[in-house]
Amino acid sequence: MPALENYFHYRNLDVSTLKELAARWAPELKFKKGSTHLALDDIRESIAELRFYREHFIKP
C-alpha cells in the first residue's frame, strides 16, 4: 500500500463538496449525470463534473 499512498496528496478534492456549494450558492447551475453505475464511467463522469464546476462555478 505505500506505493499507492504516494499518489495521494494530503489535500483531497471532493467533487461532492463543490456540488453542495454550487447548489447553495449558485442553484441555477446543474450538472446532468448519467446512470450507468460502472466504475470507470463514474470516474470519467466525476472528472467531467469537476471540469463543469471549474468552468461555470469557480471563475478566475
FILUMTI-842108 format. One record per residue: x, y, z of N, C-alpha, C in turn; residue number from 1. Coordinates in Angstrom, 1 decimal, always signed. Atoms other than C-alpha are relative to their C-alpha. Layout:
// residues N
+--------+--------+--------+--------+--------+--------+--------+--------+--------+-----+
|    nc1 |    nc2 |    nc3 |   cac1 |   cac2 |   cac3 |    cc1 |    cc2 |    cc3 | seq |
+--------+--------+--------+--------+--------+--------+--------+--------+--------+-----+
|      X |      Y |      Z |      X |      Y |      Z |      X |      Y |      Z | NUM |
...
+--------+--------+--------+--------+--------+--------+--------+--------+--------+-----+
This chain:
// residues 60
+--------+--------+--------+--------+--------+--------+--------+--------+--------+-----+
|    nc1 |    nc2 |    nc3 |   cac1 |   cac2 |   cac3 |    cc1 |    cc2 |    cc3 | seq |
+--------+--------+--------+--------+--------+--------+--------+--------+--------+-----+
|   +0.8 |   -1.2 |   +0.0 |   +0.0 |   +0.0 |   +0.0 |   +0.8 |   +1.3 |   +0.0 |   1 |
|   -0.8 |   -1.2 |   +0.0 |   +2.8 |   +2.5 |   +0.5 |   +0.2 |   +0.6 |   -1.4 |   2 |
|   -0.2 |   -0.5 |   +1.4 |   +3.4 |   +2.7 |   -3.3 |   -1.3 |   +0.7 |   -0.5 |   3 |
|   +1.2 |   -0.6 |   +0.4 |   -0.3 |   +3.5 |   -3.8 |   -0.2 |   +1.4 |   +0.8 |   4 |
|   +0.2 |   -1.2 |   -0.8 |   -0.3 |   +6.1 |   -1.0 |   +0.8 |   +1.2 |   -0.5 |   5 |
|   -0.8 |   -1.1 |   +0.6 |   +2.4 |   +8.1 |   -2.8 |   -0.7 |   +0.8 |   -1.1 |   6 |
|   +0.8 |   -0.7 |   +1.0 |   -0.2 |   +9.0 |   -5.5 |   -0.9 |   +1.0 |   +0.6 |   7 |
|   +1.0 |   -0.8 |   -0.7 |   -2.4 |  +10.8 |   -2.9 |   +0.7 |   +1.2 |   +0.7 |   8 |
|   -0.4 |   -1.2 |   -0.7 |   -1.9 |  +14.3 |   -1.5 |   -0.8 |   +0.1 |   +1.2 |   9 |
|   +0.7 |   -0.2 |   -1.3 |   -2.9 |  +15.3 |   +2.0 |   -1.2 |   +0.9 |   -0.2 |  10 |
|   +1.2 |   -0.8 |   +0.3 |   -5.3 |  +17.8 |   +0.4 |   -0.8 |   -0.8 |   -1.1 |  11 |
|   +0.9 |   +0.7 |   +1.0 |   -8.1 |  +15.8 |   -1.3 |   -1.1 |   +0.9 |   -0.5 |  12 |
|   +1.1 |   -0.7 |   +0.6 |  -10.6 |  +17.3 |   -3.6 |   -1.2 |   -0.9 |   -0.1 |  13 |
|   +1.2 |   +0.8 |   +0.0 |  -14.1 |  +16.1 |   -3.1 |   -1.0 |   +0.7 |   -0.9 |  14 |
|   +0.9 |   -0.6 |   +1.0 |  -16.4 |  +16.8 |   -6.1 |   -1.4 |   +0.2 |   +0.7 |  15 |
|   +1.2 |   -0.1 |   -0.7 |  -19.4 |  +16.3 |   -3.8 |   -0.1 |   +1.3 |   +0.8 |  16 |
|   -0.1 |   -1.3 |   -0.7 |  -18.3 |  +19.3 |   -1.8 |   -0.3 |   +1.2 |   -0.9 |  17 |
|   +0.2 |   -1.0 |   +1.0 |  -18.2 |  +21.5 |   -4.8 |   -1.5 |   +0.0 |   -0.5 |  18 |
|   +1.4 |   +0.1 |   +0.4 |  -21.6 |  +20.2 |   -5.9 |   -0.9 |   +0.6 |   +1.1 |  19 |
|   +0.8 |   -0.6 |   -1.1 |  -23.1 |  +21.1 |   -2.5 |   +0.1 |   +1.5 |   +0.1 |  20 |
|   -0.2 |   -1.5 |   +0.0 |  -21.6 |  +24.6 |   -2.5 |   -0.7 |   +0.6 |   -1.2 |  21 |
|   +0.6 |   -0.6 |   +1.1 |  -22.8 |  +25.2 |   -6.0 |   -1.6 |   +0.0 |   +0.1 |  22 |
|   +1.4 |   +0.1 |   -0.2 |  -26.3 |  +24.0 |   -5.1 |   -0.5 |   +1.1 |   +1.0 |  23 |
|   +0.4 |   -1.1 |   -0.9 |  -26.4 |  +26.6 |   -2.3 |   +0.3 |   +1.4 |   -0.5 |  24 |
|   -0.4 |   -1.3 |   +0.4 |  -24.6 |  +29.5 |   -3.8 |   -0.3 |   +0.3 |   -1.4 |  25 |
|   +0.4 |   -0.2 |   +1.4 |  -25.5 |  +29.1 |   -7.5 |   -1.0 |   -1.1 |   -0.4 |  26 |
|   +0.9 |   +1.1 |   +0.2 |  -28.6 |  +26.9 |   -7.6 |   -0.4 |   -0.2 |   -1.5 |  27 |
|   +0.3 |   +0.1 |   +1.4 |  -29.1 |  +27.6 |  -11.3 |   +0.9 |   -0.9 |   -0.8 |  28 |
|   -1.0 |   +0.9 |   +0.6 |  -26.0 |  +25.5 |  -12.1 |   -0.4 |   -1.4 |   +0.2 |  29 |
|   +0.4 |   +1.4 |   -0.2 |  -27.0 |  +21.9 |  -12.7 |   +0.9 |   -0.8 |   -1.0 |  30 |
|   -0.8 |   +1.0 |   +0.8 |  -24.7 |  +19.1 |  -13.9 |   -0.8 |   -1.2 |   -0.2 |  31 |
|   +0.9 |   +1.2 |   +0.3 |  -26.6 |  +16.3 |  -15.6 |   +0.9 |   -1.3 |   +0.0 |  32 |
|   -0.7 |   +1.2 |   -0.1 |  -25.2 |  +12.9 |  -14.6 |   -0.7 |   -1.1 |   -0.7 |  33 |
|   +0.6 |   +1.2 |   +0.6 |  -25.7 |   +9.6 |  -16.4 |   -0.3 |   -1.0 |   +1.1 |  34 |
|   +0.3 |   +0.9 |   -1.0 |  -26.6 |   +6.5 |  -14.6 |   +0.4 |   -1.5 |   -0.4 |  35 |
|   -0.5 |   +1.3 |   +0.4 |  -24.5 |   +3.6 |  -15.9 |   +0.5 |   -0.8 |   +1.3 |  36 |
|   -0.5 |   +0.6 |   -1.2 |  -23.1 |   +2.9 |  -12.4 |   +1.2 |   -1.0 |   -0.2 |  37 |
|   -1.2 |   +0.8 |   +0.3 |  -19.9 |   +1.4 |  -13.9 |   +1.1 |   +0.8 |   +0.6 |  38 |
|   -1.1 |   -0.7 |   -0.7 |  -16.7 |   +2.3 |  -12.0 |   +0.7 |   +0.9 |   -0.9 |  39 |
|   -0.8 |   -0.9 |   +0.9 |  -14.8 |   +3.7 |  -15.0 |   -0.9 |   +1.1 |   -0.5 |  40 |
|   +0.9 |   -1.0 |   +0.4 |  -17.8 |   +5.6 |  -16.2 |   -0.3 |   +1.0 |   +1.1 |  41 |
|   +0.1 |   -0.9 |   -1.1 |  -18.3 |   +7.1 |  -12.7 |   +1.2 |   +0.9 |   +0.2 |  42 |
|   -1.2 |   -0.8 |   -0.1 |  -14.7 |   +8.2 |  -12.6 |   +0.0 |   +1.1 |   -1.1 |  43 |
|   +0.0 |   -1.0 |   +1.1 |  -14.9 |   +9.9 |  -16.0 |   -1.1 |   +1.0 |   +0.2 |  44 |
|   +1.0 |   -1.0 |   -0.3 |  -18.2 |  +11.5 |  -15.0 |   +0.3 |   +0.9 |   +1.1 |  45 |
|   -0.5 |   -0.9 |   -1.1 |  -16.7 |  +12.9 |  -11.8 |   +1.0 |   +1.0 |   -0.5 |  46 |
|   -0.9 |   -0.9 |   +0.6 |  -13.9 |  +14.4 |  -13.8 |   -0.7 |   +1.0 |   -0.8 |  47 |
|   +0.8 |   -0.9 |   +0.8 |  -16.4 |  +15.9 |  -16.2 |   -0.8 |   +1.0 |   +0.9 |  48 |
|   +0.7 |   -0.8 |   -0.9 |  -18.4 |  +17.2 |  -13.3 |   +0.9 |   +1.1 |   +0.6 |  49 |
|   -1.0 |   -0.9 |   -0.6 |  -15.3 |  +18.8 |  -11.7 |   +0.3 |   +1.1 |   -1.0 |  50 |
|   -0.3 |   -1.0 |   +1.1 |  -14.5 |  +20.4 |  -15.1 |   -1.1 |   +1.0 |   -0.1 |  51 |
|   +1.2 |   -0.9 |   +0.1 |  -18.1 |  +21.8 |  -15.3 |   +0.0 |   +1.0 |   +1.1 |  52 |
|   +0.0 |   -1.0 |   -1.1 |  -17.8 |  +23.4 |  -11.8 |   +1.2 |   +0.9 |   -0.1 |  53 |
|   -1.1 |   -0.9 |   +0.2 |  -14.4 |  +24.8 |  -12.6 |   -0.3 |   +1.0 |   -1.1 |  54 |
|   +0.3 |   -0.9 |   +1.1 |  -15.7 |  +26.4 |  -15.8 |   -1.2 |   +0.9 |   +0.3 |  55 |
|   +1.3 |   -0.7 |   -0.2 |  -19.1 |  +27.6 |  -14.5 |   -0.1 |   +0.6 |   +1.4 |  56 |
|   +0.2 |   -0.4 |   -1.4 |  -18.8 |  +28.0 |  -10.7 |   +1.3 |   +0.7 |   +0.5 |  57 |
|   -1.3 |   -0.6 |   -0.5 |  -15.1 |  +28.7 |   -9.9 |   +0.6 |   +0.8 |   -1.2 |  58 |
|   -0.4 |   -0.8 |   +1.1 |  -14.4 |  +31.5 |  -12.3 |   +1.2 |   +0.9 |   +0.5 |  59 |
|   -1.2 |   -0.8 |   -0.4 |  -10.9 |  +33.2 |  -12.3 |   -0.3 |   +1.5 |   +0.0 |  60 |
+--------+--------+--------+--------+--------+--------+--------+--------+--------+-----+
